[in-house]
């Protein structure tokens, strides 16, 4: 991480608050995580989409509740008001509306988003970060089937990444709103109260209660009633049996949809990953139905908290496009930096399993010269589909070349010199064990492909044994 503060002249050489430079190890791991999410989403018949990283300011206005203040604003030369995107959801809704996609689509998208939040770099909370989204838009399934499939995608992604301990918290906006209204909260205050409740994963109830009373003019008695629901882990059965909620149409409708969702999750065999949480609020304004968050629960991973979140947002496209356009939508967003933060910490325990470069074979010379022979061998190996490294120096020092292989955990080093050229062979050095053997030039390609394939197989077994995601290994042959 580049958070140093070197100065040259009057320019401070540091990254802006909430951002960082990324090393090759981080970039490589992030690419693997994104590839894992992409693979799982595309397996569910999704189309990949890309949208601009900035949008017209009006589009992003009044969509994010109290988080509206976290949006970065821009102004074009012609005075056009723009904003950096806060998420990928609202731009997707704009895309659906602009193309009048009443039939909807299954969408996968990866891209950077920007939030002027208070960053916590060690927890993966940043001002510039990647999100990966999977959404199902349109009426192409029975009630709650699409919602269940989105949660299936979430489980498949997190399981494939081998995040060891997580739970998906589930609630329903209708249930939450019905509970709040029964507590005495007025309809006009629902959104702002939800924004406060949404902070319970970062603050304790006393702080949230104080905010409700002192900043949002919620009477103390009403705040205390809210606390009875959001601090006591009410179960679905407890809500059904609550006499004060039995007349609430919103609560009743929400519970029916949750029951249908849980039934579909049983069929998908992921029901055990999901728990109901009456305190889950999701502060964004556009949610209309089920809402959920995937939260890491391990001791070390717990500091990162939520790694994926989403819900149903049926009215967003119509709100943006107007004209009576109605496109129901449900989706989830994966926070890539948060996931990578967890994997990076674990990765440091086994550096040899997470090599900083993809290089499989390094071509070296034990004596000065032989550059043309090295270059020819490099081309031969590249044409065979191998990842190859070499020094472009005419007088490369042999020890420097070997040291580079060891530092970067490159498994194989091929050495050529005068005797190897004369005998039509290449010396093979296995870097980890430092054992050496000789391979004939006419057998070299096939032998190296076999050795590299064996190396990847061993890597995969070690990664599997240590509970790491297979996709962080070097590519298999």
The 8 nearest C-alpha neighbors of each residue, nearest first, counted from 0:
[[1, 20, 2, 19, 21, 22, 3, 25],
 [0, 2, 20, 3, 19, 14, 13, 21],
 [1, 3, 0, 13, 4, 14, 19, 20],
 [4, 2, 1, 13, 5, 12, 14, 0],
 [3, 5, 13, 12, 6, 11, 2, 14],
 [6, 4, 12, 3, 11, 7, 13, 10],
 [7, 5, 11, 12, 10, 8, 4, 9],
 [8, 6, 10, 9, 11, 5, 12, 4],
 [7, 9, 10, 6, 11, 12, 5, 4],
 [8, 10, 7, 11, 6, 12, 5, 4],
 [11, 9, 8, 7, 6, 12, 5, 13],
 [12, 10, 6, 13, 5, 4, 9, 7],
 [13, 11, 5, 6, 4, 10, 14, 7],
 [14, 12, 4, 11, 3, 2, 15, 5],
 [13, 15, 19, 18, 16, 2, 12, 1],
 [16, 14, 18, 17, 13, 19, 2, 126],
 [17, 15, 18, 14, 118, 126, 19, 125],
 [16, 18, 126, 125, 118, 15, 120, 127],
 [19, 17, 16, 15, 127, 14, 126, 125],
 [20, 18, 1, 14, 0, 21, 2, 17],
 [19, 21, 1, 0, 22, 18, 14, 2],
 [22, 20, 25, 26, 0, 19, 23, 1],
 [23, 21, 25, 24, 26, 20, 0, 27],
 [22, 24, 26, 25, 27, 355, 21, 356],
 [25, 23, 355, 27, 22, 26, 28, 354],
 [26, 24, 28, 22, 27, 23, 21, 29],
 [27, 25, 29, 23, 28, 24, 30, 22],
 [26, 28, 24, 30, 25, 29, 23, 31],
 [27, 29, 31, 25, 30, 26, 471, 24],
 [30, 28, 26, 32, 31, 27, 25, 339],
 [31, 29, 33, 27, 28, 32, 34, 26],
 [30, 32, 34, 28, 29, 33, 471, 470],
 [33, 31, 35, 29, 34, 30, 28, 36],
 [32, 34, 30, 36, 35, 31, 37, 29],
 [35, 33, 37, 31, 32, 36, 38, 30],
 [34, 36, 32, 38, 33, 37, 31, 39],
 [37, 35, 33, 39, 34, 38, 156, 40],
 [38, 36, 34, 40, 35, 39, 41, 33],
 [37, 39, 35, 41, 36, 40, 34, 42],
 [38, 40, 42, 36, 37, 41, 156, 35],
 [41, 39, 37, 42, 43, 38, 45, 36],
 [40, 42, 45, 43, 44, 38, 39, 37],
 [41, 43, 39, 40, 44, 38, 45, 37],
 [44, 42, 41, 40, 45, 39, 152, 105],
 [43, 45, 41, 42, 46, 105, 40, 106],
 [46, 44, 105, 41, 106, 43, 107, 40],
 [47, 45, 106, 107, 105, 48, 44, 41],
 [46, 48, 107, 108, 106, 45, 49, 41],
 [49, 47, 108, 107, 46, 106, 50, 109],
 [48, 50, 108, 51, 47, 109, 110, 107],
 [49, 51, 52, 48, 90, 91, 87, 94],
 [52, 50, 53, 54, 49, 84, 90, 83],
 [51, 53, 84, 83, 50, 54, 112, 111],
 [54, 52, 83, 84, 51, 82, 81, 55],
 [55, 53, 82, 81, 56, 84, 83, 51],
 [54, 56, 81, 57, 58, 80, 82, 53],
 [55, 57, 81, 82, 58, 59, 80, 54],
 [56, 58, 60, 59, 55, 81, 80, 54],
 [57, 59, 56, 55, 60, 54, 319, 89],
 [58, 60, 56, 57, 62, 61, 89, 55],
 [61, 59, 57, 62, 58, 56, 67, 63],
 [62, 60, 63, 64, 59, 67, 284, 58],
 [63, 61, 284, 60, 59, 285, 64, 283],
 [62, 64, 283, 67, 284, 66, 61, 65],
 [65, 63, 284, 66, 283, 67, 62, 61],
 [64, 66, 67, 63, 68, 194, 191, 282],
 [65, 67, 68, 63, 64, 69, 283, 70],
 [68, 66, 63, 65, 69, 64, 70, 61],
 [67, 69, 66, 70, 65, 115, 71, 64],
 [68, 70, 115, 114, 67, 66, 116, 71],
 [71, 69, 68, 114, 67, 85, 115, 72],
 [72, 70, 83, 82, 115, 69, 114, 73],
 [71, 73, 82, 81, 70, 83, 74, 56],
 [74, 72, 81, 82, 80, 75, 71, 83],
 [73, 75, 80, 81, 79, 78, 76, 72],
 [74, 76, 79, 78, 77, 80, 73, 81],
 [77, 75, 78, 74, 79, 80, 73, 81],
 [78, 76, 75, 79, 74, 80, 81, 73],
 [77, 79, 75, 76, 74, 80, 81, 73],
 [80, 78, 75, 77, 74, 81, 76, 55],
 [81, 79, 74, 56, 78, 55, 73, 75],
 [80, 82, 55, 56, 73, 54, 74, 72],
 [83, 81, 72, 56, 73, 53, 54, 71],
 [82, 84, 53, 71, 52, 113, 72, 54],
 [85, 83, 53, 86, 112, 52, 113, 82],
 [84, 86, 113, 112, 114, 70, 83, 87],
 [85, 87, 84, 112, 88, 89, 113, 90],
 [86, 88, 90, 89, 91, 84, 132, 85],
 [89, 87, 91, 90, 86, 92, 132, 330],
 [88, 90, 92, 91, 87, 93, 86, 59],
 [91, 89, 93, 92, 88, 87, 94, 50],
 [92, 90, 94, 88, 89, 93, 87, 95],
 [91, 93, 316, 89, 95, 94, 90, 96],
 [92, 94, 90, 96, 91, 95, 97, 89],
 [93, 95, 91, 97, 92, 96, 98, 90],
 [96, 94, 92, 100, 98, 93, 97, 99],
 [97, 95, 99, 320, 93, 98, 94, 316],
 [96, 98, 94, 99, 95, 93, 320, 100],
 [97, 99, 100, 95, 96, 94, 93, 101],
 [100, 98, 96, 97, 101, 95, 324, 94],
 [101, 99, 95, 103, 102, 98, 96, 326],
 [100, 102, 103, 326, 99, 137, 325, 324],
 [103, 101, 137, 100, 104, 138, 326, 136],
 [102, 104, 137, 136, 100, 101, 326, 95],
 [105, 103, 136, 106, 135, 137, 102, 46],
 [106, 104, 45, 135, 134, 46, 136, 44],
 [105, 107, 46, 45, 134, 133, 47, 104],
 [106, 108, 47, 133, 132, 45, 46, 48],
 [109, 107, 132, 48, 47, 131, 49, 106],
 [108, 110, 131, 130, 132, 129, 107, 111],
 [111, 109, 129, 130, 112, 108, 131, 49],
 [110, 112, 129, 128, 130, 127, 113, 52],
 [113, 111, 85, 86, 84, 128, 127, 129],
 [112, 114, 127, 85, 126, 84, 83, 128],
 [115, 113, 126, 69, 116, 70, 85, 127],
 [114, 116, 69, 126, 70, 71, 113, 117],
 [117, 115, 114, 118, 69, 126, 125, 17],
 [116, 118, 119, 115, 17, 125, 126, 124],
 [119, 117, 125, 17, 124, 116, 120, 126],
 [120, 118, 124, 122, 121, 125, 123, 117],
 [119, 121, 123, 122, 124, 118, 125, 17],
 [120, 122, 123, 119, 340, 124, 303, 302],
 [123, 121, 303, 120, 124, 119, 302, 337],
 [122, 124, 337, 120, 336, 121, 340, 125],
 [125, 123, 119, 118, 122, 120, 337, 126],
 [124, 126, 17, 118, 127, 120, 123, 128],
 [125, 127, 17, 114, 113, 115, 116, 18],
 [128, 126, 113, 125, 112, 18, 111, 114],
 [129, 127, 111, 112, 125, 336, 126, 130],
 [130, 128, 111, 110, 335, 112, 334, 336],
 [129, 131, 334, 333, 109, 110, 335, 332],
 [130, 132, 109, 333, 332, 108, 110, 129],
 [133, 131, 332, 108, 107, 331, 333, 130],
 [132, 134, 107, 330, 331, 106, 40, 332],
 [135, 133, 330, 106, 329, 105, 136, 331],
 [134, 136, 105, 329, 328, 104, 330, 106],
 [137, 135, 328, 103, 104, 327, 105, 134],
 [138, 136, 103, 102, 326, 327, 139, 328],
 [137, 139, 140, 327, 102, 136, 326, 103],
 [138, 140, 137, 141, 102, 136, 103, 145],
 [141, 139, 138, 144, 145, 142, 143, 137],
 [140, 142, 144, 143, 139, 145, 138, 146],
 [141, 143, 144, 140, 259, 145, 256, 260],
 [142, 144, 146, 260, 145, 147, 141, 259],
 [145, 143, 147, 146, 142, 141, 140, 148],
 [144, 146, 148, 147, 143, 149, 140, 135],
 [147, 145, 143, 149, 144, 148, 329, 150],
 [146, 148, 144, 150, 145, 149, 264, 260],
 [149, 147, 151, 145, 150, 146, 152, 144],
 [150, 148, 152, 146, 151, 147, 330, 145],
 [149, 151, 153, 147, 152, 148, 154, 146],
 [150, 152, 148, 154, 149, 153, 155, 147],
 [151, 153, 155, 149, 150, 154, 156, 148],
 [154, 152, 150, 156, 151, 155, 157, 149],
 [155, 153, 151, 157, 156, 152, 158, 150],
 [154, 156, 152, 158, 153, 157, 159, 151],
 [157, 155, 159, 153, 154, 158, 36, 152],
 [158, 156, 160, 154, 159, 155, 162, 153],
 [159, 157, 161, 155, 160, 156, 154, 162],
 [158, 160, 156, 161, 157, 155, 468, 35],
 [159, 161, 468, 157, 158, 162, 156, 467],
 [162, 160, 158, 468, 159, 163, 467, 157],
 [161, 163, 160, 157, 164, 158, 165, 159],
 [164, 162, 161, 165, 297, 158, 466, 295],
 [163, 165, 297, 296, 295, 162, 166, 300],
 [166, 164, 295, 296, 294, 293, 163, 167],
 [165, 167, 294, 272, 293, 273, 168, 295],
 [168, 166, 293, 273, 292, 272, 294, 274],
 [167, 169, 274, 292, 291, 275, 276, 273],
 [170, 168, 291, 275, 276, 290, 274, 167],
 [169, 171, 290, 289, 276, 275, 279, 277],
 [172, 170, 289, 174, 288, 173, 290, 253],
 [171, 173, 175, 288, 174, 287, 176, 289],
 [174, 172, 249, 176, 253, 171, 175, 250],
 [175, 173, 250, 177, 253, 171, 172, 176],
 [174, 176, 172, 178, 177, 173, 179, 171],
 [177, 175, 179, 173, 178, 174, 172, 180],
 [176, 178, 174, 250, 180, 249, 175, 179],
 [177, 179, 181, 175, 176, 180, 174, 182],
 [180, 178, 182, 176, 181, 177, 184, 175],
 [181, 179, 184, 183, 177, 182, 178, 176],
 [180, 182, 178, 183, 179, 177, 244, 243],
 [183, 181, 179, 180, 224, 221, 184, 225],
 [182, 184, 180, 181, 221, 185, 179, 224],
 [185, 183, 180, 179, 182, 188, 186, 189],
 [184, 186, 188, 187, 180, 183, 189, 179],
 [185, 187, 189, 188, 184, 180, 190, 176],
 [186, 188, 185, 189, 190, 184, 191, 192],
 [189, 187, 185, 186, 191, 190, 192, 184],
 [190, 188, 192, 186, 191, 187, 193, 185],
 [191, 189, 193, 192, 188, 194, 284, 64],
 [190, 192, 194, 193, 188, 189, 195, 65],
 [193, 191, 195, 189, 194, 190, 188, 196],
 [194, 192, 196, 190, 195, 191, 280, 282],
 [193, 195, 282, 191, 197, 192, 196, 190],
 [194, 196, 192, 197, 193, 198, 207, 191],
 [197, 195, 193, 198, 194, 199, 280, 192],
 [196, 198, 280, 194, 195, 281, 199, 282],
 [197, 199, 196, 200, 201, 195, 202, 194],
 [200, 198, 202, 201, 197, 196, 203, 204],
 [199, 201, 198, 202, 197, 203, 304, 196],
 [200, 202, 199, 198, 203, 197, 304, 207],
 [203, 201, 199, 200, 198, 206, 204, 207],
 [202, 204, 205, 206, 199, 207, 201, 200],
 [203, 205, 207, 206, 208, 199, 202, 230],
 [206, 204, 208, 207, 203, 209, 202, 210],
 [207, 205, 209, 204, 208, 203, 210, 202],
 [206, 208, 204, 210, 209, 205, 195, 211],
 [209, 207, 211, 205, 210, 206, 204, 222],
 [208, 210, 206, 212, 207, 211, 213, 205],
 [211, 209, 207, 214, 208, 213, 212, 206],
 [212, 210, 215, 208, 217, 209, 214, 213],
 [211, 213, 217, 216, 209, 210, 215, 214],
 [212, 214, 210, 209, 211, 216, 215, 217],
 [215, 213, 210, 211, 216, 212, 209, 217],
 [214, 216, 211, 217, 212, 213, 210, 191],
 [217, 215, 212, 214, 213, 218, 211, 210],
 [216, 218, 212, 211, 215, 222, 219, 221],
 [219, 217, 221, 220, 212, 216, 222, 211],
 [218, 220, 222, 221, 223, 212, 217, 208],
 [219, 221, 223, 222, 218, 224, 217, 225],
 [222, 220, 224, 223, 218, 219, 182, 183],
 [221, 223, 219, 225, 224, 220, 208, 226],
 [222, 224, 226, 220, 221, 225, 219, 227],
 [225, 223, 221, 227, 226, 222, 182, 220],
 [226, 224, 222, 223, 227, 228, 182, 221],
 [225, 227, 223, 229, 224, 228, 230, 222],
 [226, 228, 224, 225, 230, 229, 231, 223],
 [229, 227, 226, 225, 230, 231, 233, 277],
 [228, 230, 278, 226, 277, 231, 227, 225],
 [231, 229, 226, 228, 227, 232, 278, 204],
 [230, 232, 233, 228, 229, 227, 226, 277],
 [233, 231, 230, 234, 276, 277, 229, 228],
 [234, 232, 231, 237, 277, 228, 235, 238],
 [235, 233, 237, 236, 232, 238, 275, 276],
 [234, 236, 238, 237, 239, 233, 275, 254],
 [235, 237, 239, 234, 238, 240, 233, 241],
 [238, 236, 234, 240, 235, 239, 233, 241],
 [239, 237, 241, 235, 240, 236, 234, 233],
 [240, 238, 236, 237, 241, 235, 245, 244],
 [239, 241, 237, 238, 242, 236, 245, 244],
 [240, 242, 238, 243, 244, 239, 237, 245],
 [243, 241, 245, 244, 240, 246, 239, 238],
 [242, 244, 241, 245, 246, 181, 247, 240],
 [245, 243, 247, 242, 246, 241, 250, 181],
 [244, 246, 242, 247, 243, 241, 239, 251],
 [245, 247, 244, 248, 243, 242, 251, 250],
 [248, 246, 244, 250, 249, 245, 177, 251],
 [247, 249, 251, 250, 252, 246, 177, 245],
 [250, 248, 173, 252, 177, 247, 251, 174],
 [249, 251, 174, 253, 177, 247, 248, 252],
 [250, 252, 248, 254, 249, 253, 247, 255],
 [253, 251, 255, 249, 254, 250, 248, 256],
 [252, 254, 250, 174, 173, 256, 255, 251],
 [253, 255, 257, 251, 256, 252, 250, 258],
 [256, 254, 258, 252, 253, 257, 251, 259],
 [257, 255, 259, 253, 258, 254, 260, 252],
 [256, 258, 260, 254, 259, 255, 261, 253],
 [259, 257, 261, 255, 256, 260, 254, 262],
 [260, 258, 256, 262, 257, 261, 255, 143],
 [261, 259, 257, 263, 143, 262, 258, 147],
 [262, 260, 264, 258, 263, 259, 257, 265],
 [261, 263, 259, 265, 260, 264, 258, 266],
 [264, 262, 266, 260, 265, 261, 147, 267],
 [265, 263, 270, 267, 261, 266, 262, 269],
 [264, 266, 268, 270, 262, 263, 267, 269],
 [265, 267, 263, 264, 268, 262, 269, 270],
 [266, 268, 264, 265, 269, 263, 151, 270],
 [269, 267, 265, 266, 270, 264, 271, 151],
 [268, 270, 264, 271, 267, 272, 265, 151],
 [269, 271, 264, 265, 272, 273, 268, 261],
 [270, 272, 269, 273, 274, 268, 265, 264],
 [273, 271, 270, 166, 269, 167, 274, 154],
 [272, 274, 167, 271, 270, 168, 166, 169],
 [275, 273, 168, 169, 167, 276, 272, 166],
 [274, 276, 169, 168, 170, 277, 234, 273],
 [277, 275, 278, 279, 169, 168, 170, 274],
 [276, 278, 279, 229, 170, 233, 275, 232],
 [277, 279, 229, 276, 280, 196, 230, 228],
 [280, 278, 276, 277, 170, 281, 197, 169],
 [279, 281, 197, 193, 282, 278, 196, 194],
 [282, 280, 197, 283, 279, 290, 194, 193],
 [281, 283, 194, 197, 193, 280, 284, 64],
 [284, 282, 63, 64, 281, 285, 286, 62],
 [285, 283, 64, 63, 62, 286, 282, 190],
 [284, 286, 312, 283, 315, 62, 287, 314],
 [287, 285, 312, 311, 284, 288, 310, 283],
 [286, 288, 312, 311, 172, 313, 285, 289],
 [289, 287, 311, 172, 171, 286, 290, 173],
 [288, 290, 171, 310, 311, 170, 172, 291],
 [291, 289, 310, 170, 171, 309, 169, 288],
 [290, 292, 169, 168, 309, 308, 310, 170],
 [291, 293, 308, 168, 167, 307, 294, 305],
 [294, 292, 167, 307, 305, 166, 306, 308],
 [295, 293, 305, 304, 165, 166, 306, 292],
 [294, 296, 165, 301, 304, 300, 164, 297],
 [295, 297, 301, 165, 164, 294, 300, 298],
 [298, 296, 300, 301, 164, 299, 295, 165],
 [297, 299, 301, 300, 296, 302, 295, 164],
 [300, 298, 301, 297, 302, 341, 303, 296],
 [299, 301, 297, 302, 298, 303, 295, 341],
 [302, 300, 296, 295, 297, 304, 303, 298],
 [301, 303, 300, 304, 299, 122, 298, 295],
 [302, 304, 122, 301, 300, 337, 305, 123],
 [305, 303, 301, 294, 295, 302, 306, 300],
 [304, 306, 294, 293, 307, 292, 295, 303],
 [305, 307, 334, 293, 337, 333, 294, 338],
 [308, 306, 333, 293, 332, 292, 334, 305],
 [309, 307, 292, 331, 332, 291, 293, 333],
 [310, 308, 331, 291, 330, 290, 332, 292],
 [309, 311, 290, 289, 329, 330, 291, 286],
 [310, 312, 329, 288, 289, 286, 287, 328],
 [313, 311, 286, 287, 328, 285, 314, 329],
 [312, 314, 327, 328, 315, 311, 287, 326],
 [315, 313, 317, 312, 316, 318, 327, 325],
 [314, 316, 318, 317, 313, 312, 285, 319],
 [315, 317, 92, 319, 318, 314, 96, 320],
 [318, 316, 324, 321, 320, 325, 319, 315],
 [319, 317, 315, 316, 321, 320, 314, 324],
 [318, 320, 316, 317, 321, 315, 93, 96],
 [319, 321, 96, 317, 318, 316, 322, 324],
 [322, 320, 317, 323, 318, 319, 324, 316],
 [321, 323, 324, 320, 317, 325, 318, 319],
 [322, 324, 321, 325, 317, 320, 318, 316],
 [325, 323, 317, 322, 321, 326, 320, 316],
 [324, 326, 317, 323, 327, 316, 101, 314],
 [325, 327, 137, 101, 316, 328, 136, 313],
 [328, 326, 313, 137, 136, 325, 138, 312],
 [329, 327, 136, 313, 312, 135, 311, 326],
 [328, 330, 311, 135, 310, 134, 312, 146],
 [331, 329, 134, 133, 309, 310, 149, 135],
 [330, 332, 309, 308, 133, 132, 134, 310],
 [333, 331, 132, 307, 308, 131, 309, 130],
 [332, 334, 307, 131, 130, 335, 306, 132],
 [335, 333, 130, 306, 337, 307, 336, 332],
 [334, 336, 338, 337, 129, 130, 333, 339],
 [337, 335, 339, 123, 338, 334, 340, 128],
 [338, 336, 123, 340, 335, 339, 334, 306],
 [337, 339, 335, 341, 340, 336, 306, 342],
 [338, 340, 342, 336, 341, 337, 343, 335],
 [341, 339, 337, 343, 338, 342, 123, 336],
 [342, 340, 339, 338, 344, 343, 300, 337],
 [341, 343, 339, 345, 344, 340, 346, 338],
 [344, 342, 346, 340, 345, 341, 339, 347],
 [345, 343, 346, 342, 341, 347, 340, 348],
 [344, 346, 342, 343, 347, 348, 341, 349],
 [345, 347, 343, 348, 344, 349, 342, 350],
 [348, 346, 349, 345, 350, 344, 343, 353],
 [347, 349, 346, 345, 350, 344, 351, 343],
 [348, 350, 347, 346, 351, 352, 353, 345],
 [351, 349, 353, 352, 347, 348, 346, 354],
 [350, 352, 353, 349, 354, 408, 407, 355],
 [353, 351, 350, 349, 354, 458, 462, 472],
 [354, 352, 350, 351, 472, 355, 471, 346],
 [353, 355, 356, 351, 408, 352, 407, 350],
 [356, 354, 24, 407, 23, 353, 357, 27],
 [357, 355, 358, 354, 407, 23, 24, 409],
 [356, 358, 473, 359, 386, 355, 354, 474],
 [359, 357, 386, 387, 356, 360, 409, 388],
 [358, 360, 386, 409, 410, 387, 357, 411],
 [359, 361, 411, 387, 412, 358, 388, 386],
 [360, 362, 388, 412, 389, 387, 413, 411],
 [361, 363, 413, 389, 412, 414, 388, 373],
 [364, 362, 414, 413, 389, 361, 400, 415],
 [363, 365, 415, 414, 366, 416, 397, 369],
 [364, 366, 397, 416, 414, 415, 363, 367],
 [367, 365, 364, 416, 368, 397, 396, 369],
 [368, 366, 394, 395, 369, 393, 365, 364],
 [367, 369, 393, 370, 394, 366, 364, 395],
 [368, 370, 372, 371, 373, 367, 364, 416],
 [371, 369, 373, 368, 372, 393, 374, 391],
 [370, 372, 374, 373, 369, 375, 368, 376],
 [371, 373, 375, 369, 370, 374, 376, 415],
 [374, 372, 370, 376, 371, 375, 377, 369],
 [375, 373, 377, 371, 376, 372, 370, 378],
 [374, 376, 372, 378, 377, 373, 371, 379],
 [375, 377, 379, 373, 378, 374, 372, 380],
 [376, 378, 374, 380, 375, 379, 373, 381],
 [377, 379, 381, 375, 376, 380, 382, 374],
 [380, 378, 376, 382, 377, 381, 375, 383],
 [379, 381, 383, 377, 382, 378, 385, 376],
 [382, 380, 378, 385, 384, 383, 379, 377],
 [381, 383, 379, 384, 380, 378, 385, 377],
 [382, 384, 380, 381, 385, 379, 444, 448],
 [385, 383, 381, 382, 380, 386, 448, 476],
 [384, 386, 381, 380, 383, 387, 359, 360],
 [387, 385, 358, 359, 381, 360, 357, 384],
 [388, 386, 360, 358, 361, 359, 385, 381],
 [387, 389, 361, 358, 362, 360, 386, 390],
 [390, 388, 362, 361, 363, 391, 387, 377],
 [391, 389, 392, 395, 363, 388, 400, 362],
 [390, 392, 389, 393, 370, 395, 374, 394],
 [391, 393, 395, 394, 390, 370, 368, 396],
 [394, 392, 368, 370, 395, 391, 367, 369],
 [395, 393, 367, 392, 368, 396, 366, 370],
 [394, 396, 392, 393, 397, 367, 390, 400],
 [397, 395, 399, 398, 394, 400, 367, 366],
 [396, 398, 400, 365, 399, 395, 401, 364],
 [397, 399, 401, 400, 396, 402, 365, 403],
 [400, 398, 402, 396, 397, 401, 403, 395],
 [399, 401, 397, 403, 398, 402, 363, 396],
 [400, 402, 398, 404, 403, 399, 397, 405],
 [403, 401, 399, 405, 404, 400, 398, 406],
 [402, 404, 400, 406, 401, 405, 399, 407],
 [405, 403, 409, 401, 402, 407, 406, 408],
 [404, 406, 408, 402, 407, 403, 401, 430],
 [405, 407, 403, 404, 408, 402, 409, 401],
 [406, 408, 404, 405, 409, 355, 403, 354],
 [409, 407, 405, 406, 404, 354, 410, 351],
 [408, 410, 404, 407, 359, 411, 358, 405],
 [409, 411, 430, 408, 359, 429, 431, 360],
 [412, 410, 360, 429, 430, 409, 428, 361],
 [411, 413, 361, 428, 360, 362, 427, 414],
 [414, 412, 427, 362, 426, 363, 361, 428],
 [415, 413, 363, 426, 364, 425, 362, 365],
 [416, 414, 364, 419, 425, 426, 365, 363],
 [415, 417, 419, 418, 364, 365, 366, 420],
 [416, 418, 420, 419, 421, 415, 366, 369],
 [417, 419, 421, 420, 416, 422, 415, 424],
 [420, 418, 424, 422, 416, 421, 415, 417],
 [421, 419, 423, 417, 418, 422, 416, 424],
 [420, 422, 418, 419, 423, 417, 424, 416],
 [423, 421, 419, 424, 420, 418, 439, 417],
 [424, 422, 420, 421, 440, 419, 439, 425],
 [425, 423, 439, 440, 419, 438, 422, 437],
 [424, 426, 438, 419, 415, 437, 414, 439],
 [425, 427, 437, 414, 413, 436, 438, 415],
 [428, 426, 413, 436, 435, 437, 412, 425],
 [427, 429, 435, 412, 434, 430, 411, 433],
 [430, 428, 411, 433, 434, 431, 432, 410],
 [429, 431, 433, 410, 411, 432, 428, 405],
 [430, 432, 433, 429, 410, 405, 408, 434],
 [431, 433, 434, 430, 429, 428, 435, 410],
 [434, 432, 430, 429, 431, 428, 435, 411],
 [433, 435, 432, 429, 428, 436, 430, 431],
 [436, 434, 428, 427, 429, 433, 426, 437],
 [437, 435, 427, 426, 428, 438, 434, 425],
 [436, 438, 426, 427, 425, 424, 439, 435],
 [439, 437, 425, 424, 443, 426, 440, 436],
 [440, 438, 424, 442, 441, 443, 423, 425],
 [439, 441, 424, 443, 442, 423, 438, 425],
 [440, 442, 439, 443, 444, 423, 424, 438],
 [443, 441, 439, 440, 445, 444, 446, 438],
 [442, 444, 440, 446, 441, 445, 447, 439],
 [445, 443, 447, 446, 442, 448, 380, 383],
 [444, 446, 448, 447, 443, 442, 449, 383],
 [445, 447, 449, 443, 444, 448, 442, 450],
 [448, 446, 450, 444, 449, 445, 451, 443],
 [449, 447, 445, 451, 446, 450, 452, 444],
 [448, 450, 446, 452, 447, 451, 453, 445],
 [451, 449, 447, 453, 452, 448, 454, 446],
 [450, 452, 454, 448, 453, 449, 447, 455],
 [453, 451, 449, 455, 454, 476, 450, 448],
 [454, 452, 456, 450, 451, 455, 449, 457],
 [453, 455, 451, 457, 452, 456, 450, 458],
 [456, 454, 458, 452, 457, 453, 475, 459],
 [455, 457, 453, 459, 458, 454, 452, 460],
 [458, 456, 460, 454, 455, 459, 461, 453],
 [459, 457, 455, 461, 456, 460, 462, 454],
 [458, 460, 462, 456, 457, 461, 463, 455],
 [459, 461, 463, 457, 458, 462, 464, 456],
 [462, 460, 464, 458, 463, 459, 465, 457],
 [461, 463, 459, 467, 465, 464, 460, 458],
 [462, 464, 460, 466, 461, 465, 467, 459],
 [463, 465, 461, 462, 466, 460, 467, 459],
 [466, 464, 462, 463, 467, 461, 460, 349],
 [467, 465, 463, 464, 462, 161, 468, 163],
 [466, 468, 462, 465, 161, 463, 469, 160],
 [469, 467, 160, 161, 470, 471, 159, 466],
 [468, 470, 471, 472, 467, 459, 462, 463],
 [469, 471, 472, 468, 31, 35, 32, 473],
 [472, 470, 469, 31, 468, 28, 473, 353],
 [473, 471, 470, 469, 353, 474, 459, 458],
 [472, 474, 357, 475, 471, 455, 354, 470],
 [473, 475, 472, 476, 455, 470, 357, 471],
 [476, 474, 455, 473, 452, 456, 472, 459],
 [475, 452, 474, 455, 451, 448, 384, 385]]
